[in-house]
C-alpha cells in the first residue's frame, strides 16, 4: 500500500516536517510493506521556508536578529542561489512561539527582525524574496520591518513614532526618502493564505486575542489599524480594506503591498507546486493529512480542505489526524474521508496532548497501521 503523509503544522506544538516524520515512523513500525511518502505542507506559516527551500534544492542561512520583544533570537532562512531567491519566514523572527504566553501583547511586539533577515538576504545579493508571513505575534503593520530599509514613520511634528502597534496611533506620514537603493531592485512576494482585509469585522483584529490582546486593548488596536489605513490611502492611494490579505500578519500584507509594491500569492499554492503535491496524491493509495485543530473553519479554503479536495478529485481515501477536533467538523463523509482521529481523545488533557504530540502521533499511527494491515 502506498501511503502519502501530507500534514500541515500542529500550531505551537510541532511543525509539519516533524508531524509527517512521527506519523511515518509509527506506520513503519507496523509493516515494512507500507510504501510511505512524507510530504509536509505549509500555507505561508511555520515550515514554509524549509519546505520550499528543500524542494528547490537550496541551502540555509542562520542569522541573529531582533525578536518580537527586542531580544536577539537565532533565525534561519533559505537561499536558492541558482534562482537568486531567498525564502524568509516571518515566524522565525516575529512568530508567536517566540513570545512566552504571559508576555504576549500585540500593542508592543515588533517585526524588526523580519526586516533584518530581509536586509541580510538583500546584502548577499538576492533579488527575489519570498516572505511567508503566517503565525505572527505582531500587529504593527510591518512598520518595524520596513524601518530597517531606511523608511521612516513620522508623527505630525515630524518625529519618528514608536515602531509598534501603539505607535501607529500617532502615524501621520511615511517618509521613504532615505530608503536603501537596493530595495528598488528587489522583488518581494508575500506568501499567505489569510484573506482578511486590514480593519473592520474581518480585519487583522480577528487574530488579536490569540496574539495576547486583552479585551480593553482591542479598541486601541482597531484605532491604530484605522489610522494606518488612512495614512496609506492618503499617501499611496491604496484602500487596504479592499485588498484580500492586507490584514495578514497584523497588517504586514497590506503594508508591503502599498509601500514596497510586494505581490501577495497563495502560500499553499506555492508549496503545492514545488513539492508536486497533486502528483504525489495521484500515485498514492491513501492520503493521511491533518493539522493542530480541525473545526468548521478548516473547510473554508485552508490547507486541510485543499488536500481533501485534491484527494477527492483523484478518488483517493483520506484519513485525518488532528490535535483536537471540534464537534462541528464531522461533515466529511462525502469527501471520501474515512476516519478522523484526535490526539486530545487519547489523553484528555490539551496540555499533555501538546507536550506529548510526537509520542501520541507515533502511537496513533501504529494503531492505524494495524487496521490497514487487516
C-alpha positions as CSV (number, residue, x, y, z in Angstrom):
1,X,0.0,0.0,0.0
2,X,1.3,3.5,-1.0
3,X,0.6,5.9,1.8
4,X,1.1,9.7,1.4
5,X,1.6,11.5,4.7
6,X,0.9,15.2,4.0
7,X,0.0,17.2,7.1
8,X,0.1,20.8,8.0
9,X,1.8,22.1,11.2
10,X,0.2,21.5,14.6
11,X,0.5,25.1,15.8
12,X,2.6,25.8,18.9
13,X,3.4,22.1,19.1
14,X,5.1,20.6,16.0
15,X,5.9,21.8,12.5
16,X,4.6,19.8,9.6
17,X,8.0,18.2,9.0
18,X,8.1,16.7,12.5
19,X,4.4,15.7,12.2
20,X,5.0,13.8,9.0
21,X,8.1,12.2,10.4
22,X,6.3,10.8,13.5
23,X,3.3,9.6,11.6
24,X,5.6,7.9,9.1
25,X,7.7,6.4,11.9
26,X,4.6,4.9,13.6
27,X,3.4,3.3,10.3
28,X,6.9,1.9,9.6
29,X,6.9,0.1,12.9
30,X,3.9,-1.9,11.9
31,X,4.9,-3.1,8.4
32,X,7.8,-2.7,6.0
33,X,5.3,-3.3,3.2
34,X,3.9,0.2,3.5
35,X,5.4,2.5,0.9
36,X,5.4,5.8,2.8
37,X,6.0,9.2,1.3
38,X,6.3,12.0,3.8
39,X,5.3,15.3,2.2
40,X,5.0,18.0,4.9
41,X,2.9,21.0,3.9
42,X,2.5,24.7,4.8
43,X,0.4,27.7,3.8
44,X,2.7,30.6,4.4
45,X,3.1,29.8,8.1
46,X,5.6,27.7,10.1
47,X,7.7,25.4,7.9
48,X,7.1,27.2,4.6
49,X,10.7,28.3,4.2
50,X,12.2,24.9,5.0
51,X,9.8,23.1,2.7
52,X,10.2,25.4,-0.3
53,X,14.0,25.7,0.1
54,X,14.4,22.0,0.4
55,X,12.1,21.3,-2.6
56,X,14.1,23.8,-4.7
57,X,17.5,22.3,-3.6
58,X,18.6,25.4,-1.7
59,X,20.6,25.8,1.5
60,X,20.0,27.6,4.8
61,X,21.5,30.7,6.5
62,X,21.4,31.3,10.2
63,X,21.4,34.9,11.4
64,X,20.9,36.6,14.7
65,X,18.1,39.2,14.6
66,X,15.8,41.2,16.9
67,X,12.9,39.1,18.3
68,X,9.3,40.3,18.7
69,X,10.2,41.6,22.2
70,X,13.5,43.2,21.2
71,X,15.8,40.4,22.5
72,X,18.1,38.7,20.0
73,X,16.9,35.4,18.5
74,X,18.6,33.0,16.1
75,X,16.7,32.8,12.9
76,X,17.1,30.6,9.8
77,X,16.1,31.4,6.2
78,X,16.5,29.6,2.9
79,X,18.5,30.6,-0.2
80,X,18.3,29.2,-3.7
81,X,21.4,30.7,-5.4
82,X,20.7,29.2,-8.8
83,X,17.4,31.1,-8.9
84,X,18.6,34.2,-6.9
85,X,15.8,33.6,-4.4
86,X,15.7,34.0,-0.6
87,X,12.8,32.3,1.3
88,X,12.1,34.0,4.6
89,X,9.6,33.1,7.3
90,X,8.2,35.9,9.4
91,X,7.7,33.4,12.3
92,X,11.4,32.9,12.6
93,X,11.9,36.5,13.8
94,X,8.4,37.6,14.9
95,X,6.5,34.4,15.5
96,X,4.0,33.7,18.3
97,X,6.2,30.8,19.5
98,X,9.0,33.3,20.4
99,X,6.8,35.1,22.9
100,X,6.0,33.4,26.3
101,X,2.3,33.2,26.8
102,X,2.3,35.7,29.7
103,X,4.3,38.3,27.7
104,X,2.1,38.3,24.6
105,X,0.9,41.8,23.8
106,X,0.5,42.9,20.2
107,X,0.5,46.5,21.2
108,X,4.3,46.3,21.7
109,X,5.6,43.3,19.7
110,X,7.7,44.1,16.7
111,X,8.6,42.8,13.2
112,X,12.0,44.4,13.2
113,X,13.8,41.1,13.0
114,X,11.9,40.3,9.8
115,X,13.4,43.4,8.1
116,X,16.8,42.4,9.4
117,X,16.5,39.0,7.8
118,X,15.4,40.5,4.5
119,X,18.2,43.1,4.6
120,X,20.8,40.3,5.2
121,X,19.4,38.5,2.1
122,X,19.5,41.7,0.0
123,X,23.1,42.5,1.1
124,X,24.0,38.9,0.0
125,X,22.8,39.9,-3.5
126,X,19.4,38.1,-3.6
127,X,17.0,40.0,-5.8
128,X,13.8,37.9,-5.2
129,X,12.5,37.5,-1.7
130,X,9.6,35.2,-0.8
131,X,8.3,36.2,2.6
132,X,6.0,33.7,4.3
133,X,4.0,35.7,6.9
134,X,1.9,33.2,8.9
135,X,1.9,32.6,12.7
136,X,2.9,36.2,13.7
137,X,2.9,37.6,17.2
138,X,2.5,41.2,15.9
139,X,0.0,43.8,14.7
140,X,2.5,46.6,13.8
141,X,1.6,46.6,10.0
142,X,5.2,45.7,9.3
143,X,6.5,49.2,10.1
144,X,9.3,47.8,12.3
145,X,10.5,45.6,9.4
146,X,10.2,48.4,6.9
147,X,12.2,50.8,9.1
148,X,15.2,48.6,8.6
149,X,15.3,49.6,4.9
150,X,15.5,53.3,5.9
151,X,11.8,54.1,5.7
152,X,10.7,56.5,8.5
153,X,7.3,56.6,10.1
154,X,6.6,60.1,11.4
155,X,4.0,61.9,13.6
156,X,2.5,65.3,13.0
157,X,5.6,67.0,14.5
158,X,7.9,65.2,12.1
159,X,9.4,62.9,14.8
160,X,9.6,59.2,14.5
161,X,6.9,57.2,16.2
162,X,7.2,54.1,18.3
163,X,7.7,51.2,15.9
164,X,4.8,49.0,17.1
165,X,1.0,48.9,17.1
166,X,0.8,51.6,19.8
167,X,2.9,53.9,17.7
168,X,0.5,53.6,14.7
169,X,-1.9,55.7,16.7
170,X,0.4,58.7,16.1
171,X,1.4,58.0,12.5
172,X,0.9,60.9,10.1
173,X,3.4,60.4,7.3
174,X,5.6,57.7,5.8
175,X,8.9,59.0,4.6
176,X,10.7,56.9,2.0
177,X,13.4,59.5,1.1
178,X,16.1,57.6,2.9
179,X,15.2,54.1,1.7
180,X,18.2,51.9,0.7
181,X,18.8,51.9,-3.1
182,X,18.9,48.0,-3.3
183,X,15.2,47.8,-2.4
184,X,14.2,49.2,-5.8
185,X,15.8,46.2,-7.5
186,X,14.3,43.6,-5.1
187,X,11.1,41.7,-6.0
188,X,9.2,40.9,-2.8
189,X,6.5,38.2,-2.9
190,X,4.3,37.6,0.2
191,X,3.2,34.0,0.7
192,X,0.0,33.8,2.7
193,X,-3.5,32.3,2.6
194,X,-5.0,34.7,5.0
195,X,-7.7,36.7,3.2
196,X,-8.5,39.3,5.9
197,X,-8.7,42.9,5.0
198,X,-7.0,45.4,7.4
199,X,-9.8,46.8,9.5
200,X,-13.4,46.1,10.5
201,X,-15.2,42.8,11.4
202,X,-13.0,40.7,9.1
203,X,-9.7,42.7,9.6
204,X,-6.5,42.0,11.4
205,X,-8.2,42.5,14.7
206,X,-9.7,39.0,14.3
207,X,-6.4,37.4,15.4
208,X,-5.6,39.9,18.1
209,X,-6.8,37.8,21.1
210,X,-4.7,34.8,20.0
211,X,-1.7,37.1,19.9
212,X,-2.3,38.1,23.5
213,X,-4.5,41.2,23.2
214,X,-6.8,41.9,26.2
215,X,-10.4,43.0,25.7
216,X,-9.7,46.5,26.8
217,X,-6.9,46.9,24.3
218,X,-9.0,45.9,21.2
219,X,-10.4,49.4,20.6
220,X,-6.8,50.8,20.7
221,X,-5.6,48.2,18.1
222,X,-8.7,49.0,16.0
223,X,-7.9,52.7,16.1
224,X,-4.2,52.1,15.3
225,X,-5.1,50.0,12.2
226,X,-7.7,52.5,11.1
227,X,-5.1,55.3,11.3
228,X,-2.5,53.3,9.3
229,X,-5.2,52.6,6.7
230,X,-6.0,56.3,6.3
231,X,-2.3,57.4,6.1
232,X,-1.7,54.7,3.4
233,X,-4.8,55.8,1.4
234,X,-3.8,59.4,1.5
235,X,-0.1,58.8,0.5
236,X,-0.3,55.8,-1.8
237,X,-3.9,55.6,-3.0
238,X,-4.4,52.1,-1.7
239,X,-7.6,51.1,0.2
240,X,-6.3,48.3,2.5
241,X,-9.9,47.3,3.2
242,X,-10.3,46.4,-0.5
243,X,-7.2,44.1,-0.7
244,X,-7.6,40.5,0.4
245,X,-4.7,39.6,2.6
246,X,-4.0,43.2,3.7
247,X,-4.7,42.2,7.3
248,X,-2.4,39.1,7.2
249,X,0.3,39.0,9.9
250,X,-1.2,42.1,11.6
251,X,-1.1,44.3,8.6
252,X,2.2,43.2,7.1
253,X,0.4,42.0,3.9
254,X,-1.2,45.4,3.2
255,X,1.8,47.5,4.2
256,X,4.2,45.6,1.9
257,X,1.8,45.8,-1.0
258,X,1.3,49.6,-0.6
259,X,4.8,50.8,0.4
260,X,7.2,48.4,-1.3
261,X,4.9,47.1,-4.1
262,X,5.0,43.5,-2.9
263,X,2.7,40.9,-4.5
264,X,0.6,38.5,-2.4
265,X,0.4,34.9,-3.6
266,X,-1.1,31.8,-2.0
267,X,1.2,30.1,0.4
268,X,-0.4,26.7,-0.1
269,X,-0.3,27.2,-3.9
270,X,3.4,27.9,-3.7
271,X,4.1,24.8,-1.6
272,X,1.7,22.6,-3.6
273,X,3.6,23.4,-6.8
274,X,7.2,23.0,-5.5
275,X,6.5,19.6,-3.8
276,X,4.3,18.3,-6.7
277,X,1.5,17.5,-4.3
278,X,-1.0,16.6,-6.9
279,X,1.3,14.0,-8.5
280,X,2.0,12.5,-5.1
281,X,-1.7,12.2,-4.4
282,X,-2.3,10.6,-7.8
283,X,0.4,8.0,-7.0
284,X,-0.9,7.1,-3.6
285,X,-3.5,4.6,-2.3
286,X,-4.3,6.5,0.8
287,X,-3.7,10.1,2.0
288,X,-3.1,11.0,5.6
289,X,-3.4,14.7,6.4
290,X,-4.3,16.9,9.3
291,X,-3.5,19.9,11.5
292,X,-3.5,21.1,15.1
293,X,-7.2,21.7,15.4
294,X,-9.9,20.7,12.9
295,X,-13.1,22.8,13.1
296,X,-15.6,24.2,10.7
297,X,-13.1,26.9,9.7
298,X,-10.7,24.2,8.4
299,X,-13.1,23.6,5.5
300,X,-13.0,27.2,4.2
301,X,-10.1,27.4,1.9
302,X,-7.5,26.2,4.4
303,X,-4.7,23.6,3.6
304,X,-6.6,20.7,5.1
305,X,-9.6,21.2,2.8
306,X,-7.4,21.8,-0.3
307,X,-5.7,18.4,0.3
308,X,-9.0,16.7,0.8
309,X,-10.3,18.3,-2.4
310,X,-7.3,17.1,-4.4
311,X,-7.7,13.6,-3.0
312,X,-11.4,13.7,-3.8
313,X,-10.7,14.7,-7.5
314,X,-8.3,11.7,-7.8
315,X,-10.7,9.3,-5.9
316,X,-8.2,8.7,-3.0
317,X,-9.4,7.9,0.5
318,X,-8.3,10.3,3.3
319,X,-7.5,9.8,7.0
320,X,-7.4,12.9,9.2
321,X,-5.3,13.3,12.3
322,X,-5.6,16.4,14.5
323,X,-4.6,17.6,17.9
324,X,-8.3,18.2,18.6
325,X,-11.5,18.0,16.5
326,X,-14.5,20.3,17.1
327,X,-18.0,18.8,17.1
328,X,-18.9,20.9,14.1
329,X,-16.2,19.3,12.0
330,X,-17.8,15.9,11.3
331,X,-19.2,16.7,8.0
332,X,-16.8,15.0,5.7
333,X,-18.0,11.5,4.6
334,X,-18.9,12.9,1.1
335,X,-15.3,13.8,0.6
336,X,-14.0,10.2,1.0
337,X,-12.7,11.0,4.5
338,X,-12.9,7.5,6.0
339,X,-11.8,8.4,9.6
340,X,-10.8,11.3,11.8
341,X,-8.5,10.9,14.8
342,X,-8.0,13.3,17.7
343,X,-4.9,13.2,19.9
344,X,-6.8,15.0,22.6
345,X,-9.1,12.0,22.9
346,X,-6.1,9.8,23.7
347,X,-5.0,11.7,26.8
348,X,-8.0,14.0,27.7
349,X,-5.7,17.0,28.6
350,X,-4.8,19.6,26.0
351,X,-1.6,20.5,27.9
352,X,-0.4,16.9,27.9
353,X,-1.5,16.3,24.4
354,X,0.6,19.2,23.1
355,X,3.6,18.2,25.3
356,X,3.5,14.6,24.1
357,X,2.5,15.1,20.5
358,X,5.4,13.1,19.0
359,X,4.7,10.0,21.1
360,X,0.9,10.3,20.6
361,X,1.3,10.6,16.8
362,X,3.6,7.6,16.6
363,X,1.3,5.5,18.8
364,X,-1.8,6.5,16.8
365,X,0.0,5.8,13.5
366,X,0.8,2.3,14.8
367,X,-2.9,1.7,15.6
368,X,-3.8,3.0,12.1
369,X,-1.2,0.8,10.6
370,X,-2.6,-2.3,12.3
371,X,-6.1,-1.6,11.0
372,X,-4.7,-1.1,7.5
373,X,-2.9,-4.4,7.6
374,X,-6.2,-6.4,8.1
